[in-house]
Amino acid sequence: MHELSVCLALMGQVDRIAAEHGAKRVEKIVLQIGPLSGVEPALLKNAFPLAATGTVAEDADLVIELSTIRVACSQCGAESDALPNRLLCGQCGDFRTRLISGEEMTLVSLELDLEQAPQKTDSGSQPVSAEGVT
């Protein structure tokens, strides 16, 4: 299962970010996955508990946001949404387009439980942005 190796790589990045911020655990992981990424979101969600076992993200919620396929037309210059098997310009219908988005898997954010002296009345969780899992 390809998604398990993707999850294991993700856990490595999550562990590194959590350690950089002194987090004792990760409460939430938000990923954005494009339809052309080669990653099946449902299989990734199923592989996550196994990959997260024994890590700071063991009890984290994994949130997967699906991104759309966007193309830029080399003929009319328009940017538009496209379908996986029809990367045509939505404006003029031309086939000479460049993929802008839809093949990415991006670590959008982490919600970390930071070890801090109590300064707020909430749980102490703070969102931390992180860039790109490839």
VEXROLO-669000 format. One record per residue (C-alpha): residue in three letters; x, y, z. Coordinates in steps of 0.001 Angstrom, whole numbers, padded with zeros to 6 digits, always signed. Example, Ala and Ser with C-alpha at 12.3 -4.5 7.8 and 13.67 -1.06 7.14 Angstrom:
<recs>
ALA+012300-004500+007800;SER+013670-001060+007140;
</recs>
This chain:
<recs>
MET+000000+000000+000000;HIS+001622+003202-001283;GLU-000375+005375+001132;LEU+001338+003797+004157;SER+004753+004945+002933;VAL+003289+008409+002292;CYS+001923+008449+005861;LEU+005271+007352+007280;ALA+007004+010213+005436;LEU+004327+012592+006715;MET+004906+011396+010296;GLY+008603+012157+009925;GLN+007802+015730+008924;VAL+005151+016110+011654;ASP+007566+014793+014313;ARG+010258+017242+013159;ILE+007890+020235+013260;ALA+006478+019215+016652;ALA+010011+018904+018069;GLU+011006+022319+016660;HIS+008096+023890+018534;GLY+008479+021870+021744;ALA+005093+020201+021340;LYS+004270+017261+023524;ARG+001607+016081+021096;VAL-000131+016896+017826;GLU-003877+017343+018045;LYS-004769+017940+014402;ILE-003134+017520+010991;VAL-004639+019211+007945;LEU-003614+017976+004498;GLN-004680+019212+001086;ILE-004677+016541-001611;GLY-005228+017042-005320;PRO-007037+014511-007522;LEU-003917+014031-009678;SER-001533+013503-006724;GLY-001544+009724-006964;VAL-002675+009522-003346;GLU-006059+008030-002517;PRO-007489+010044+000425;ALA-009571+007164+001848;LEU-006571+004803+001843;LEU-004380+007509+003399;LYS-006950+007990+006155;ASN-006945+004211+006784;ALA-003124+004042+006877;PHE-002793+007003+009245;PRO-003463+005193+012583;LEU-000780+002602+011807;ALA+001789+005209+010748;ALA+001011+007470+013722;THR+001302+004741+016367;GLY+004027+005628+018857;THR+004465+009190+017533;VAL+003429+012572+018929;ALA+000531+012408+016445;GLU-000828+009087+017703;ASP-004147+010609+018820;ALA-004288+013400+016235;ASP-007249+014035+013973;LEU-006325+013811+010302;VAL-008324+016265+008192;ILE-008083+015887+004429;GLU-009175+018733+002187;LEU-009560+017948-001499;SER-008182+020538-003906;THR-009419+021209-007416;ILE-007607+020867-010704;ARG-006708+024290-012137;VAL-005132+024983-015504;ALA-003741+028067-017235;CYS-004386+028397-020965;SER-001400+029227-023167;GLN-003726+030614-025846;CYS-006129+032983-024057;GLY-004333+033285-020705;ALA-007376+032291-018636;GLU-007158+030190-015495;SER-009983+027735-014914;ASP-010998+024520-013189;ALA-010612+021319-015195;LEU-011504+017653-014954;PRO-008890+014900-014431;ASN-009177+013539-017962;ARG-009991+016863-019648;LEU-007359+019477-018888;LEU-009008+021940-021257;CYS-009325+025692-020874;GLY-012684+026548-019330;GLN-012732+029843-021236;CYS-011810+028984-024854;GLY-011755+025156-024765;ASP-008151+024877-026008;PHE-006079+021838-025022;ARG-002791+023745-024648;THR-002919+024299-020914;ARG-000480+024187-018023;LEU-001434+022520-014755;ILE-001514+025035-011882;SER-002865+022793-009132;GLY-004349+019379-008596;GLU-001297+017147-008289;GLU-000134+018307-004866;MET-000238+016856-001394;THR+000409+019687+001040;LEU+000711+019742+004802;VAL-001466+022811+005388;SER-001309+023058+009173;LEU-000713+021317+012468;GLU-002439+021964+015751;LEU+000126+021386+018481;ASP-000219+020950+022218;LEU+002692+023091+023389;GLU+004364+022685+026748;GLN+003987+026194+028149;ALA+003202+027876+031398;PRO-000574+028468+031466;GLN-001179+031890+029961;LYS-004604+031338+028462;THR-007837+029777+029566;ASP-008026+027401+026578;SER-006250+024050+026225;GLY-003024+025690+025106;SER-003332+024369+021579;GLN-002098+026697+018911;PRO-002220+026213+015157;VAL+001177+026118+013502;SER+001490+026445+009753;ALA+003735+024118+007851;GLU+004553+023919+004182;GLY+004567+021100+001703;VAL+004789+017389+001860;THR+005876+016104-001489;
</recs>
